[in-house]
Amino acid sequence: MNIFIVLATFFLMEGATWLIHKYVMHGFLWLLHKDHHDHSTEGHLEKNDYFFIIFAIPAIILMYIGSQQGFSYIFYIGLGVTCYGLAYFFVHDIFIHQRISFLSNTKNPYLLAIRRAHKQHHKHLGREQGECFGFLWVPVKYFKMYFKKN
C-alpha cells in the first residue's frame, strides 16, 4: 500500500506542478521565476532556484510528521513529493537546461518531446501567453513529432 501512495502522489504532482507553474510561478511569484525565462541572472544560480527550497519544505514536514506517527501514510505522501522533486531536478535542470552535460545527444523520442515542449514554454519571455506548463507530460503534438514512423 505504501508504494501505491508514493506512486499516486508522484503522478498527482504532475497536475499540481502544472497549476503551480501556471498560476503561482507565472503569477504572484513571477519575481522569482522571471530570471529563468530572461536569463537576467549572472552565474549558475537563479532566483528561480528558490523554488527548490519552497517545494522541499512541505515534503520534509510531511515526512517528519509521518515518521513521528510510525511512518503513516503522511510520510509516504512526502516521499512521493520528494521523488517527484528529484525527477524534476534531473530532467529539468540536468537534462533540459544542461546544468550538467548529460544526454545532450539523445535520440529518445520521449525525452526529445519533453525538451521541445519546454523550449516552446521558454520562447515566451513574459509571464503571459505561456504554454506547456507541465513537466513529465506534455501536449500530444510534441510526442507525435518524435514518435513518427518512418
Backbone hydrogen bonds, N-H to C=O, Kabsch-Sander energy under -0.5 kcal/mol:
donor,donor_aa,acceptor,acceptor_aa,energy
5,I,1,M,-1.9
6,V,2,N,-2.2
7,L,3,I,-2.7
8,A,4,F,-3.0
9,T,5,I,-2.4
10,F,6,V,-2.5
11,F,7,L,-2.4
12,L,8,A,-2.5
13,M,9,T,-1.7
14,E,11,F,-1.0
15,G,11,F,-0.6
16,A,12,L,-1.9
17,T,13,M,-3.1
18,W,14,E,-2.1
19,L,15,G,-2.2
20,I,16,A,-2.9
21,H,17,T,-3.1
22,K,18,W,-2.5
23,Y,19,L,-2.8
24,V,20,I,-2.0
25,M,20,I,-2.6
26,H,21,H,-1.3
27,G,24,V,-0.7
28,F,23,Y,-0.7
29,L,24,V,-2.6
30,W,27,G,-1.7
32,L,29,L,-1.6
33,H,29,L,-1.3
34,K,30,W,-3.0
36,H,33,H,-1.5
37,H,33,H,-0.6
37,H,34,K,-1.6
38,D,34,K,-2.3
39,H,35,D,-1.2
49,D,46,E,-1.2
50,Y,47,K,-2.2
51,F,48,N,-1.8
52,F,49,D,-1.2
53,I,49,D,-0.6
53,I,50,Y,-0.5
54,I,50,Y,-2.5
55,F,51,F,-2.7
56,A,52,F,-1.6
57,I,53,I,-2.1
59,A,55,F,-0.9
60,I,56,A,-2.6
61,I,57,I,-2.5
62,L,58,P,-2.7
63,M,59,A,-2.4
64,Y,60,I,-2.5
65,I,61,I,-3.0
66,G,62,L,-2.7
67,S,63,M,-2.1
68,Q,64,Y,-1.8
69,Q,65,I,-0.8
70,G,67,S,-1.0
71,F,66,G,-1.2
72,S,66,G,-1.9
75,F,72,S,-1.2
76,Y,72,S,-1.0
77,I,73,Y,-1.8
78,G,74,I,-2.1
79,L,75,F,-2.0
80,G,76,Y,-2.0
81,V,77,I,-2.3
82,T,78,G,-2.2
83,C,79,L,-2.5
84,Y,80,G,-2.1
85,G,81,V,-2.3
86,L,82,T,-2.3
87,A,83,C,-2.4
88,Y,84,Y,-2.8
89,F,85,G,-2.4
90,F,86,L,-2.5
91,V,87,A,-2.9
92,H,88,Y,-2.9
93,D,88,Y,-0.8
93,D,89,F,-0.9
94,I,89,F,-1.6
95,F,90,F,-2.2
96,I,91,V,-2.9
97,H,92,H,-2.4
99,R,93,D,-2.5
102,F,100,I,-0.5
106,T,103,L,-1.3
112,L,108,N,-2.5
113,A,109,P,-2.2
114,I,110,Y,-2.1
115,R,111,L,-2.4
116,R,112,L,-2.5
117,A,113,A,-2.4
118,H,114,I,-2.1
119,K,115,R,-2.0
120,Q,116,R,-2.0
121,H,117,A,-1.9
122,H,118,H,-2.1
123,K,119,K,-0.8
123,K,120,Q,-0.5
124,H,121,H,-1.1
125,L,123,K,-0.7
142,Y,139,P,-1.7
143,F,139,P,-0.8
144,K,140,V,-2.5
145,M,141,K,-1.2
146,Y,142,Y,-0.8
146,Y,143,F,-0.8
147,F,143,F,-1.7
